[in-house]
Amino acid sequence: MVYPIVKFGDPVLEKLAVPITVFDDELRKLVEDMFESMYAAHGVGLAAPQIGISKRVAVIDVTFKEDPEAKIVLVNPEIIHTEGRLTSNEGCLSLPEFREKVTRPRTVTARAQNEEGKTIEVTGDDLLARALVHETDHLNGKLYISYISALKRDMMKRKIRKLVKQGEW
Ligand code: NI
């Protein structure tokens, strides 16, 4: 099932998401729906709050369906190691049409569980590193705009307010 993506302004995006304690079919269905919703929205990462579900689950596929092995499920993820810095354009499905330069670690290791409850560690560079921290941030109610300048953030919020008024957000 494809869920609509929640946009910036919805309080669910700024809430601390709840840890997963039960690894059942319901969770596995959620993960499946999240991949479907992410692909439908042309994204490479999606966190459960972005479909209005405040739970600590995220999915990533930086190859966008090219490599089935690249599908990553992160349940209760934590960032356990970061290295280096890389500044690059970053976007978010909850802030459609916007992209800003954000400095992130170049290499990131996350520890999480998969949908079966097994502990996993994922290490990635560049785009995958960015996705790991971006999606984990979502579960802590944090969006990438908190890393850009206040001036740019205010400009963005002004544009969004305008879009809301026009019924386009
Ligand atoms: Ni995002």
Backbone and ligand atoms as CSV (ligand in chain L), in Angstrom:
chain,resi,resn,atom,element,x,y,z
A,1,MET,N,N,0.843,-1.197,0.000
A,1,MET,CA,C,0.000,0.000,0.000
A,1,MET,C,C,0.879,1.249,0.000
A,2,VAL,N,N,0.535,2.180,-0.883
A,2,VAL,CA,C,1.289,3.433,-0.965
A,2,VAL,C,C,0.620,4.480,-0.071
A,3,TYR,N,N,1.377,4.986,0.877
A,3,TYR,CA,C,0.880,6.043,1.756
A,3,TYR,C,C,1.228,7.409,1.164
A,4,PRO,N,N,0.384,8.395,1.399
A,4,PRO,CA,C,0.793,9.761,1.034
A,4,PRO,C,C,1.926,10.217,1.958
A,5,ILE,N,N,2.811,11.054,1.426
A,5,ILE,CA,C,3.942,11.549,2.216
A,5,ILE,C,C,3.519,12.800,2.992
A,6,VAL,N,N,3.816,12.787,4.285
A,6,VAL,CA,C,3.512,13.911,5.162
A,6,VAL,C,C,4.518,15.036,4.874
A,7,LYS,N,N,3.990,16.249,4.749
A,7,LYS,CA,C,4.875,17.384,4.436
A,7,LYS,C,C,5.229,18.207,5.675
A,8,PHE,N,N,6.313,18.961,5.524
A,8,PHE,CA,C,6.769,19.869,6.583
A,8,PHE,C,C,5.600,20.725,7.071
A,9,GLY,N,N,5.499,20.863,8.378
A,9,GLY,CA,C,4.392,21.600,8.973
A,9,GLY,C,C,3.533,20.674,9.820
A,10,ASP,N,N,3.546,19.382,9.444
A,10,ASP,CA,C,2.818,18.391,10.240
A,10,ASP,C,C,3.653,18.063,11.481
A,11,PRO,N,N,3.063,18.193,12.685
A,11,PRO,CA,C,3.840,17.985,13.919
A,11,PRO,C,C,4.463,16.588,14.044
A,12,VAL,N,N,3.922,15.585,13.326
A,12,VAL,CA,C,4.477,14.221,13.440
A,12,VAL,C,C,5.949,14.197,13.002
A,13,LEU,N,N,6.320,15.135,12.127
A,13,LEU,CA,C,7.709,15.157,11.632
A,13,LEU,C,C,8.691,15.694,12.670
A,14,GLU,N,N,8.151,16.344,13.716
A,14,GLU,CA,C,9.045,16.941,14.708
A,14,GLU,C,C,8.927,16.281,16.083
A,15,LYS,N,N,8.341,15.077,16.049
A,15,LYS,CA,C,8.184,14.299,17.292
A,15,LYS,C,C,9.249,13.215,17.387
A,16,LEU,N,N,9.596,12.859,18.614
A,16,LEU,CA,C,10.481,11.722,18.838
A,16,LEU,C,C,9.654,10.456,18.572
A,17,ALA,N,N,10.107,9.639,17.629
A,17,ALA,CA,C,9.348,8.429,17.282
A,17,ALA,C,C,9.582,7.337,18.331
A,18,VAL,N,N,8.610,6.451,18.442
A,18,VAL,CA,C,8.592,5.424,19.497
A,18,VAL,C,C,9.367,4.174,19.055
A,19,PRO,N,N,10.199,3.599,19.949
A,19,PRO,CA,C,10.941,2.382,19.589
A,19,PRO,C,C,10.015,1.206,19.274
A,20,ILE,N,N,10.506,0.333,18.409
A,20,ILE,CA,C,9.789,-0.897,18.067
A,20,ILE,C,C,10.218,-1.986,19.052
A,21,THR,N,N,9.241,-2.674,19.631
A,21,THR,CA,C,9.563,-3.761,20.566
A,21,THR,C,C,9.033,-5.102,20.062
A,22,VAL,N,N,8.069,-5.059,19.148
A,22,VAL,CA,C,7.473,-6.292,18.623
A,22,VAL,C,C,7.811,-6.427,17.139
A,23,PHE,N,N,8.429,-7.560,16.791
A,23,PHE,CA,C,8.835,-7.800,15.402
A,23,PHE,C,C,7.888,-8.831,14.791
A,24,ASP,N,N,6.759,-8.341,14.329
A,24,ASP,CA,C,5.713,-9.242,13.849
A,24,ASP,C,C,5.365,-8.933,12.394
A,25,ASP,N,N,4.323,-9.602,11.908
A,25,ASP,CA,C,3.895,-9.404,10.518
A,25,ASP,C,C,3.449,-7.975,10.265
A,26,GLU,N,N,2.925,-7.332,11.288
A,26,GLU,CA,C,2.466,-5.955,11.143
A,26,GLU,C,C,3.664,-5.046,10.820
A,27,LEU,N,N,4.780,-5.291,11.509
A,27,LEU,CA,C,6.001,-4.517,11.254
A,27,LEU,C,C,6.510,-4.788,9.835
A,28,ARG,N,N,6.512,-6.071,9.461
A,28,ARG,CA,C,7.011,-6.430,8.125
A,28,ARG,C,C,6.131,-5.823,7.019
A,29,LYS,N,N,4.833,-5.738,7.279
A,29,LYS,CA,C,3.919,-5.091,6.331
A,29,LYS,C,C,4.223,-3.593,6.256
A,30,LEU,N,N,4.508,-2.989,7.415
A,30,LEU,CA,C,4.845,-1.567,7.438
A,30,LEU,C,C,6.095,-1.313,6.589
A,31,VAL,N,N,7.113,-2.174,6.768
A,31,VAL,CA,C,8.363,-2.033,6.015
A,31,VAL,C,C,8.100,-2.140,4.505
A,32,GLU,N,N,7.287,-3.124,4.137
A,32,GLU,CA,C,6.934,-3.325,2.721
A,32,GLU,C,C,6.215,-2.078,2.167
A,33,ASP,N,N,5.258,-1.578,2.935
A,33,ASP,CA,C,4.514,-0.379,2.517
A,33,ASP,C,C,5.427,0.840,2.436
A,34,MET,N,N,6.423,0.892,3.321
A,34,MET,CA,C,7.338,2.035,3.306
A,34,MET,C,C,8.202,2.023,2.045
A,35,PHE,N,N,8.694,0.845,1.650
A,35,PHE,CA,C,9.462,0.770,0.399
A,35,PHE,C,C,8.574,1.199,-0.773
A,36,GLU,N,N,7.344,0.675,-0.787
A,36,GLU,CA,C,6.414,1.003,-1.875
A,36,GLU,C,C,6.153,2.514,-1.936
A,37,SER,N,N,5.939,3.100,-0.761
A,37,SER,CA,C,5.640,4.536,-0.693
A,37,SER,C,C,6.851,5.360,-1.098
A,38,MET,N,N,8.044,4.907,-0.679
A,38,MET,CA,C,9.289,5.609,-1.023
A,38,MET,C,C,9.514,5.590,-2.532
A,39,TYR,N,N,9.364,4.415,-3.153
A,39,TYR,CA,C,9.572,4.316,-4.600
A,39,TYR,C,C,8.529,5.144,-5.358
A,40,ALA,N,N,7.285,5.092,-4.886
A,40,ALA,CA,C,6.217,5.855,-5.548
A,40,ALA,C,C,6.516,7.348,-5.515
A,41,ALA,N,N,7.212,7.788,-4.451
A,41,ALA,CA,C,7.534,9.210,-4.304
A,41,ALA,C,C,8.910,9.540,-4.893
A,42,HIS,N,N,9.557,8.547,-5.531
A,42,HIS,CA,C,10.879,8.712,-6.146
A,42,HIS,C,C,11.950,9.106,-5.137
A,43,GLY,N,N,11.879,8.510,-3.957
A,43,GLY,CA,C,12.870,8.808,-2.930
A,43,GLY,C,C,13.859,7.671,-2.761
A,44,VAL,N,N,14.967,7.956,-2.076
A,44,VAL,CA,C,15.959,6.919,-1.772
A,44,VAL,C,C,15.989,6.597,-0.278
A,45,GLY,N,N,15.146,7.277,0.488
A,45,GLY,CA,C,15.051,6.997,1.917
A,45,GLY,C,C,13.710,7.484,2.435
A,46,LEU,N,N,13.186,6.774,3.434
A,46,LEU,CA,C,11.900,7.184,4.015
A,46,LEU,C,C,11.851,6.724,5.469
A,47,ALA,N,N,11.388,7.610,6.328
A,47,ALA,CA,C,11.214,7.272,7.743
A,47,ALA,C,C,9.714,7.204,8.032
A,48,ALA,N,N,9.326,6.315,8.957
A,48,ALA,CA,C,7.903,6.087,9.230
A,48,ALA,C,C,7.122,7.376,9.556
A,49,PRO,N,N,7.688,8.337,10.300
A,49,PRO,CA,C,6.931,9.565,10.563
A,49,PRO,C,C,6.495,10.276,9.277
A,50,GLN,N,N,7.245,10.045,8.187
A,50,GLN,CA,C,6.891,10.694,6.919
A,50,GLN,C,C,5.630,10.115,6.279
A,51,ILE,N,N,5.156,8.974,6.802
A,51,ILE,CA,C,3.831,8.497,6.375
A,51,ILE,C,C,2.873,8.585,7.565
A,52,GLY,N,N,3.234,9.415,8.533
A,52,GLY,CA,C,2.344,9.709,9.657
A,52,GLY,C,C,2.390,8.700,10.782
A,53,ILE,N,N,3.406,7.800,10.735
A,53,ILE,CA,C,3.508,6.758,11.764
A,53,ILE,C,C,4.741,7.037,12.619
A,54,SER,N,N,4.506,7.413,13.872
A,54,SER,CA,C,5.602,7.844,14.736
A,54,SER,C,C,6.300,6.647,15.396
A,55,LYS,N,N,6.951,5.839,14.558
A,55,LYS,CA,C,7.684,4.665,15.048
A,55,LYS,C,C,9.093,4.689,14.469
A,56,ARG,N,N,10.031,4.043,15.205
A,56,ARG,CA,C,11.436,4.124,14.797
A,56,ARG,C,C,11.776,3.081,13.715
A,57,VAL,N,N,11.290,3.373,12.525
A,57,VAL,CA,C,11.536,2.513,11.367
A,57,VAL,C,C,11.887,3.412,10.186
A,58,ALA,N,N,12.926,3.009,9.443
A,58,ALA,CA,C,13.287,3.742,8.228
A,58,ALA,C,C,13.728,2.744,7.168
A,59,VAL,N,N,13.552,3.127,5.910
A,59,VAL,CA,C,14.038,2.299,4.809
A,59,VAL,C,C,14.889,3.165,3.883
A,60,ILE,N,N,15.868,2.516,3.262
A,60,ILE,CA,C,16.793,3.217,2.360
A,60,ILE,C,C,17.070,2.311,1.164
A,61,ASP,N,N,17.136,2.914,-0.019
A,61,ASP,CA,C,17.671,2.226,-1.194
A,61,ASP,C,C,18.306,3.285,-2.085
A,62,VAL,N,N,19.603,3.511,-1.888
A,62,VAL,CA,C,20.269,4.577,-2.646
A,62,VAL,C,C,20.445,4.204,-4.120
A,63,THR,N,N,20.185,2.943,-4.477
A,63,THR,CA,C,20.283,2.548,-5.891
A,63,THR,C,C,18.929,2.688,-6.598
A,64,PHE,N,N,17.895,3.043,-5.865
A,64,PHE,CA,C,16.529,3.139,-6.381
A,64,PHE,C,C,16.170,1.945,-7.280
A,65,LYS,N,N,16.053,0.777,-6.668
A,65,LYS,CA,C,15.602,-0.475,-7.302
A,65,LYS,C,C,16.629,-1.149,-8.212
A,66,GLU,N,N,17.791,-0.506,-8.441
A,66,GLU,CA,C,18.804,-1.106,-9.315
A,66,GLU,C,C,19.324,-2.410,-8.724
A,67,ASP,N,N,19.592,-2.366,-7.422
A,67,ASP,CA,C,20.220,-3.503,-6.749
A,67,ASP,C,C,19.367,-3.925,-5.554
A,68,PRO,N,N,18.679,-5.075,-5.673
A,68,PRO,CA,C,17.809,-5.519,-4.559
A,68,PRO,C,C,18.577,-5.704,-3.246
A,69,GLU,N,N,19.884,-5.975,-3.371
A,69,GLU,CA,C,20.738,-6.151,-2.192
A,69,GLU,C,C,20.952,-4.833,-1.443
A,70,ALA,N,N,20.665,-3.730,-2.116
A,70,ALA,CA,C,20.934,-2.410,-1.525
A,70,ALA,C,C,19.784,-1.931,-0.639
A,71,LYS,N,N,18.712,-2.724,-0.577
A,71,LYS,CA,C,17.577,-2.326,0.265
A,71,LYS,C,C,17.967,-2.468,1.746
A,72,ILE,N,N,17.809,-1.379,2.479
A,72,ILE,CA,C,18.191,-1.388,3.890
A,72,ILE,C,C,16.976,-1.071,4.753
A,73,VAL,N,N,16.769,-1.900,5.769
A,73,VAL,CA,C,15.707,-1.673,6.746
A,73,VAL,C,C,16.377,-1.326,8.067
A,74,LEU,N,N,15.993,-0.211,8.640
A,74,LEU,CA,C,16.564,0.215,9.919
A,74,LEU,C,C,15.452,0.332,10.949
A,75,VAL,N,N,15.464,-0.570,11.918
A,75,VAL,CA,C,14.514,-0.487,13.027
A,75,VAL,C,C,15.313,-0.076,14.260
A,76,ASN,N,N,14.842,0.924,14.955
A,76,ASN,CA,C,15.529,1.464,16.141
A,76,ASN,C,C,16.996,1.819,15.863
A,77,PRO,N,N,17.283,2.525,14.769
A,77,PRO,CA,C,18.691,2.790,14.424
A,77,PRO,C,C,19.373,3.792,15.354
A,78,GLU,N,N,20.674,3.590,15.485
A,78,GLU,CA,C,21.528,4.546,16.214
A,78,GLU,C,C,22.776,4.748,15.393
A,79,ILE,N,N,23.272,5.968,15.351
A,79,ILE,CA,C,24.531,6.232,14.655
A,79,ILE,C,C,25.648,5.935,15.650
A,80,ILE,N,N,26.523,4.986,15.319
A,80,ILE,CA,C,27.568,4.620,16.281
A,80,ILE,C,C,28.956,5.110,15.865
A,81,HIS,N,N,29.107,5.534,14.599
A,81,HIS,CA,C,30.411,6.048,14.189
A,81,HIS,C,C,30.251,6.975,12.983
A,82,THR,N,N,30.986,8.073,12.992
A,82,THR,CA,C,31.015,8.948,11.816
A,82,THR,C,C,32.446,9.376,11.561
A,83,GLU,N,N,32.731,9.660,10.290
A,83,GLU,CA,C,34.080,10.093,9.906
A,83,GLU,C,C,34.010,11.068,8.743
A,84,GLY,N,N,34.867,12.065,8.781
A,84,GLY,CA,C,34.992,12.995,7.666
A,84,GLY,C,C,33.810,13.926,7.540
A,85,ARG,N,N,33.863,14.738,6.508
A,85,ARG,CA,C,32.783,15.684,6.233
A,85,ARG,C,C,32.597,15.793,4.732
A,86,LEU,N,N,31.357,15.983,4.324
A,86,LEU,CA,C,31.063,16.149,2.906
A,86,LEU,C,C,29.876,17.093,2.773
A,87,THR,N,N,30.064,18.148,1.977
A,87,THR,CA,C,28.976,19.093,1.745
A,87,THR,C,C,28.354,18.786,0.395
A,88,SER,N,N,27.059,18.578,0.396
A,88,SER,CA,C,26.379,18.224,-0.846
A,88,SER,C,C,24.917,18.630,-0.762
A,89,ASN,N,N,24.255,18.674,-1.904
A,89,ASN,CA,C,22.830,19.008,-1.917
A,89,ASN,C,C,22.033,17.906,-1.256
A,90,GLU,N,N,21.069,18.324,-0.458
A,90,GLU,CA,C,20.241,17.354,0.239
A,90,GLU,C,C,18.779,17.755,0.074
A,91,GLY,N,N,17.938,16.765,-0.089
A,91,GLY,CA,C,16.505,17.001,-0.176
A,91,GLY,C,C,15.778,16.072,0.760
A,92,CYS,N,N,14.459,16.211,0.803
A,92,CYS,CA,C,13.652,15.374,1.686
A,92,CYS,C,C,12.261,15.287,1.068
A,93,LEU,N,N,11.686,14.097,1.061
A,93,LEU,CA,C,10.349,13.921,0.480
A,93,LEU,C,C,9.311,14.781,1.192
A,94,SER,N,N,9.582,15.153,2.443
A,94,SER,CA,C,8.635,15.976,3.197
A,94,SER,C,C,8.812,17.470,2.916
A,95,LEU,N,N,9.837,17.790,2.118
A,95,LEU,CA,C,10.073,19.176,1.690
A,95,LEU,C,C,10.256,19.166,0.171
A,96,PRO,N,N,9.198,18.762,-0.545
A,96,PRO,CA,C,9.341,18.574,-1.988
A,96,PRO,C,C,9.756,19.865,-2.694
A,97,GLU,N,N,10.581,19.694,-3.722
A,97,GLU,CA,C,11.073,20.799,-4.576
A,97,GLU,C,C,12.209,21.597,-3.949
A,98,PHE,N,N,12.504,21.377,-2.689
A,98,PHE,CA,C,13.599,22.119,-2.066
A,98,PHE,C,C,14.853,21.260,-1.993
A,99,ARG,N,N,15.999,21.888,-2.168
A,99,ARG,CA,C,17.288,21.232,-1.967
A,99,ARG,C,C,18.245,22.276,-1.420
A,100,GLU,N,N,19.037,21.884,-0.454
A,100,GLU,CA,C,20.009,22.819,0.118
A,100,GLU,C,C,21.305,22.080,0.366
A,101,LYS,N,N,22.386,22.835,0.376
A,101,LYS,CA,C,23.686,22.235,0.695
A,101,LYS,C,C,23.761,21.974,2.199
A,102,VAL,N,N,24.096,20.749,2.547
A,102,VAL,CA,C,24.224,20.376,3.958
A,102,VAL,C,C,25.532,19.610,4.143
A,103,THR,N,N,26.254,19.942,5.206
A,103,THR,CA,C,27.485,19.215,5.516
A,103,THR,C,C,27.145,18.052,6.431
A,104,ARG,N,N,27.553,16.871,6.011
A,104,ARG,CA,C,27.281,15.635,6.757
A,104,ARG,C,C,28.583,14.853,6.865
A,105,PRO,N,N,28.646,13.853,7.746
A,105,PRO,CA,C,29.835,12.997,7.760
A,105,PRO,C,C,29.960,12.249,6.428
A,106,ARG,N,N,31.198,12.003,5.987
A,106,ARG,CA,C,31.397,11.283,4.724
A,106,ARG,C,C,31.130,9.781,4.891
A,107,THR,N,N,31.482,9.279,6.084
A,107,THR,CA,C,31.283,7.854,6.365
A,107,THR,C,C,30.479,7.720,7.657
A,108,VAL,N,N,29.492,6.854,7.627
A,108,VAL,CA,C,28.613,6.679,8.789
A,108,VAL,C,C,28.384,5.188,9.035
A,109,THR,N,N,28.420,4.797,10.299
A,109,THR,CA,C,27.992,3.443,10.662
A,109,THR,C,C,26.778,3.549,11.577
A,110,ALA,N,N,25.733,2.838,11.202
A,110,ALA,CA,C,24.524,2.774,12.031
A,110,ALA,C,C,24.364,1.361,12.564
A,111,ARG,N,N,23.911,1.267,13.794
A,111,ARG,CA,C,23.514,-0.032,14.353
A,111,ARG,C,C,21.996,0.003,14.474
A,112,ALA,N,N,21.372,-1.063,14.053
A,112,ALA,CA,C,19.904,-1.104,14.078
A,112,ALA,C,C,19.463,-2.551,14.200
A,113,GLN,N,N,18.175,-2.754,14.097
A,113,GLN,CA,C,17.650,-4.101,13.950
A,113,GLN,C,C,16.985,-4.170,12.580
A,114,ASN,N,N,16.876,-5.381,12.043
A,114,ASN,CA,C,16.109,-5.506,10.800
A,114,ASN,C,C,14.665,-5.863,11.171
A,115,GLU,N,N,13.849,-6.135,10.166
A,115,GLU,CA,C,12.431,-6.381,10.436
A,115,GLU,C,C,12.186,-7.700,11.155
A,116,GLU,N,N,13.258,-8.525,11.277
A,116,GLU,CA,C,13.141,-9.785,12.028
A,116,GLU,C,C,13.622,-9.608,13.479
A,117,GLY,N,N,14.165,-8.435,13.779
A,117,GLY,CA,C,14.655,-8.187,15.130
A,117,GLY,C,C,16.138,-8.474,15.301
A,118,LYS,N,N,16.793,-8.862,14.211
A,118,LYS,CA,C,18.223,-9.177,14.260
A,118,LYS,C,C,19.034,-7.878,14.250
A,119,THR,N,N,20.064,-7.818,15.110
A,119,THR,CA,C,20.911,-6.624,15.137
A,119,THR,C,C,21.812,-6.587,13.912
A,120,ILE,N,N,21.855,-5.435,13.260
A,120,ILE,CA,C,22.680,-5.264,12.062
A,120,ILE,C,C,23.523,-3.998,12.199
A,121,GLU,N,N,24.630,-3.978,11.453
A,121,GLU,CA,C,25.415,-2.741,11.360
A,121,GLU,C,C,25.572,-2.413,9.891
A,122,VAL,N,N,25.332,-1.162,9.564
A,122,VAL,CA,C,25.447,-0.725,8.170
A,122,VAL,C,C,26.440,0.424,8.123
A,123,THR,N,N,27.462,0.289,7.253
A,123,THR,CA,C,28.421,1.377,7.051
A,123,THR,C,C,28.297,1.863,5.617
A,124,GLY,N,N,28.244,3.166,5.456
A,124,GLY,CA,C,28.143,3.721,4.110
A,124,GLY,C,C,28.922,5.001,3.973
A,125,ASP,N,N,29.283,5.310,2.722
A,125,ASP,CA,C,29.969,6.561,2.388
A,125,ASP,C,C,29.019,7.437,1.567
A,126,ASP,N,N,29.379,8.708,1.490
A,126,ASP,CA,C,28.711,9.649,0.587
A,126,ASP,C,C,27.179,9.611,0.710
A,127,LEU,N,N,26.485,9.226,-0.378
A,127,LEU,CA,C,25.011,9.280,-0.352
A,127,LEU,C,C,24.415,8.352,0.708
A,128,LEU,N,N,24.982,7.153,0.836
A,128,LEU,CA,C,24.443,6.234,1.849
A,128,LEU,C,C,24.688,6.775,3.259
A,129,ALA,N,N,25.863,7.357,3.489
A,129,ALA,CA,C,26.159,7.971,4.791
A,129,ALA,C,C,25.132,9.063,5.087
A,130,ARG,N,N,24.858,9.882,4.070
A,130,ARG,CA,C,23.898,10.980,4.196
A,130,ARG,C,C,22.500,10.432,4.515
A,131,ALA,N,N,22.124,9.357,3.822
A,131,ALA,CA,C,20.800,8.766,4.052
A,131,ALA,C,C,20.704,8.198,5.474
A,132,LEU,N,N,21.758,7.563,5.942
A,132,LEU,CA,C,21.732,6.966,7.292
A,132,LEU,C,C,21.501,8.039,8.357
A,133,VAL,N,N,22.206,9.154,8.261
A,133,VAL,CA,C,22.015,10.202,9.274
A,133,VAL,C,C,20.694,10.959,9.064
A,134,HIS,N,N,20.334,11.176,7.802
A,134,HIS,CA,C,19.085,11.896,7.497
A,134,HIS,C,C,17.872,11.127,8.037
A,135,GLU,N,N,17.840,9.821,7.778
A,135,GLU,CA,C,16.677,9.028,8.212
A,135,GLU,C,C,16.665,8.847,9.730
A,136,THR,N,N,17.827,8.666,10.320
A,136,THR,CA,C,17.885,8.544,11.787
A,136,THR,C,C,17.445,9.858,12.436
A,137,ASP,N,N,17.832,10.978,11.850
A,137,ASP,CA,C,17.374,12.286,12.334
A,137,ASP,C,C,15.838,12.369,12.336
A,138,HIS,N,N,15.229,11.873,11.252
A,138,HIS,CA,C,13.761,11.913,11.157
A,138,HIS,C,C,13.119,11.275,12.387
A,139,LEU,N,N,13.723,10.178,12.860
A,139,LEU,CA,C,13.140,9.446,13.993
A,139,LEU,C,C,13.316,10.214,15.297
A,140,ASN,N,N,14.206,11.214,15.246
A,140,ASN,CA,C,14.390,12.084,16.404
A,140,ASN,C,C,13.710,13.438,16.195
A,141,GLY,N,N,12.838,13.504,15.207
A,141,GLY,CA,C,12.067,14.724,14.956
A,141,GLY,C,C,12.869,15.846,14.341
A,142,LYS,N,N,13.983,15.471,13.712
A,142,LYS,CA,C,14.877,16.498,13.170
A,142,LYS,C,C,14.913,16.453,11.647
A,143,LEU,N,N,14.814,17.634,11.036
A,143,LEU,CA,C,14.842,17.731,9.574
A,143,LEU,C,C,16.143,18.403,9.144
A,144,TYR,N,N,16.528,18.187,7.874
A,144,TYR,CA,C,17.821,18.732,7.424
A,144,TYR,C,C,17.872,20.247,7.484
A,145,ILE,N,N,16.697,20.890,7.471
A,145,ILE,CA,C,16.705,22.358,7.491
A,145,ILE,C,C,17.258,22.918,8.800
A,146,SER,N,N,17.379,22.069,9.816
A,146,SER,CA,C,17.973,22.562,11.069
A,146,SER,C,C,19.491,22.749,10.912
A,147,TYR,N,N,20.063,22.244,9.793
A,147,TYR,CA,C,21.508,22.400,9.571
A,147,TYR,C,C,21.841,23.549,8.622
A,148,ILE,N,N,20.811,24.201,8.045
A,148,ILE,CA,C,21.102,25.300,7.118
A,148,ILE,C,C,21.015,26.624,7.872
A,149,SER,N,N,21.435,27.697,7.222
A,149,SER,CA,C,21.446,28.987,7.919
A,149,SER,C,C,20.015,29.445,8.214
A,150,ALA,N,N,19.882,30.249,9.270
A,150,ALA,CA,C,18.557,30.748,9.682
A,150,ALA,C,C,17.930,31.551,8.544
A,151,LEU,N,N,18.759,32.256,7.805
A,151,LEU,CA,C,18.282,33.069,6.693
A,151,LEU,C,C,17.640,32.185,5.624
A,152,LYS,N,N,18.359,31.136,5.232
A,152,LYS,CA,C,17.840,30.210,4.208
A,152,LYS,C,C,16.591,29.492,4.708
A,153,ARG,N,N,16.621,29.137,5.989
A,153,ARG,CA,C,15.476,28.422,6.578
A,153,ARG,C,C,14.232,29.321,6.562
A,154,ASP,N,N,14.416,30.601,6.910
A,154,ASP,CA,C,13.281,31.532,6.925
A,154,ASP,C,C,12.725,31.738,5.519
A,155,MET,N,N,13.627,31.817,4.532
A,155,MET,CA,C,13.191,31.968,3.143
A,155,MET,C,C,12.341,30.777,2.716
A,156,MET,N,N,12.822,29.603,3.114
A,156,MET,CA,C,12.129,28.370,2.778
A,156,MET,C,C,10.747,28.346,3.418
A,157,LYS,N,N,10.697,28.721,4.707
A,157,LYS,CA,C,9.418,28.707,5.428
A,157,LYS,C,C,8.433,29.716,4.831
A,158,ARG,N,N,8.977,30.853,4.372
A,158,ARG,CA,C,8.115,31.861,3.723
A,158,ARG,C,C,7.498,31.289,2.449
A,159,LYS,N,N,8.347,30.626,1.648
A,159,LYS,CA,C,7.855,30.011,0.400
A,159,LYS,C,C,6.792,28.955,0.702
A,160,ILE,N,N,7.023,28.192,1.759
A,160,ILE,CA,C,6.070,27.135,2.124
A,160,ILE,C,C,4.743,27.739,2.571
A,161,ARG,N,N,4.826,28.810,3.361
A,161,ARG,CA,C,3.588,29.481,3.816
A,161,ARG,C,C,2.753,29.959,2.632
A,162,LYS,N,N,3.458,30.455,1.617
A,162,LYS,CA,C,2.806,30.912,0.392
A,162,LYS,C,C,2.121,29.736,-0.319
A,163,LEU,N,N,2.867,28.621,-0.409
A,163,LEU,CA,C,2.303,27.423,-1.055
A,163,LEU,C,C,1.088,26.898,-0.299
A,164,VAL,N,N,1.149,26.971,1.046
A,164,VAL,CA,C,0.026,26.524,1.881
A,164,VAL,C,C,-1.208,27.376,1.550
A,165,LYS,N,N,-0.994,28.698,1.475
A,165,LYS,CA,C,-2.088,29.633,1.149
A,165,LYS,C,C,-2.707,29.336,-0.201
A,166,GLN,N,N,-1.842,28.934,-1.142
A,166,GLN,CA,C,-2.323,28.627,-2.498
A,166,GLN,C,C,-2.921,27.224,-2.587
A,167,GLY,N,N,-2.888,26.518,-1.454
A,167,GLY,CA,C,-3.410,25.148,-1.445
A,167,GLY,C,C,-2.505,24.172,-2.192
A,168,GLU,N,N,-1.228,24.527,-2.279
A,168,GLU,CA,C,-0.293,23.673,-3.043
A,168,GLU,C,C,0.716,22.964,-2.133
A,169,TRP,N,N,0.436,22.897,-0.854
A,169,TRP,CA,C,1.354,22.221,0.078
A,169,TRP,C,C,0.574,21.279,0.956
L,1,NI,NI,NI,13.717,13.233,4.753
